[in-house]
Every structure is written in structure tokens, then in C-alpha cells.
Amino acid sequence: MASRATAWIGANDSVALMAVDWLKARDIEVPGAVSVTGFDDTSAALRADLTSYRFDSASMARTMLLQILSSRSWAALSHHGGMMVPRGSSAPPPP
């Protein structure tokens, strides 16, 4: 692989799944040569065994509701956690 990249991160799970298909069509092993990770942890990621990032949706929903129901101006950014959900599309980088 010309770029020598060992990991690709999709903008979301759909993009990551398209990347997996594109890589495999070129006989590039996923996760052997390249690990691929999505972003959303959708049911499609689960079905495809795609590693993905899962947002803390409950925390995000609480913040959105507080912003909607508050008369206060919300100029500051809010921060929400999440976690990686490792599945079959990622592995340690090759030696």
C-alpha cells in the first residue's frame, strides 16, 4: 500500500463500511494491512463487525433538552464522552 497507513477512520459507520469494501476490492486485508474504524456505532457496524466509536447518547440528550428548556444563552460548547467498541475490523498495526 503506497501510503503505508495502518488505520482509516470513517466520518461515520457508512463511510467506514464503504472504505472496507473499497480496500477489500483491491485485495487489501482488513484488519491485516489496515484497520478501519467507524463513528456512530450503528446496527450496520454491529452486523458488519466494524470497530466503531459509540457516543454517550444519554448525556448528549440531557444537554440538548436542558438547552431547549433553558432561558439561558448557551454560548459554551458541551463535551460528551463515549467509547470505542472494538470489533473485527481493527487490529494492532503490522510489524
Protein Blocks (a to p, Z undefined) as FASTA:
>chain_A
ZZlpabdcdfblklmmmmmmmmmmnopacfklpccddehjpaklmmnopacddddfklmm
mmmmmmmmpmbdcfbccdddddddddfkbccddZZ
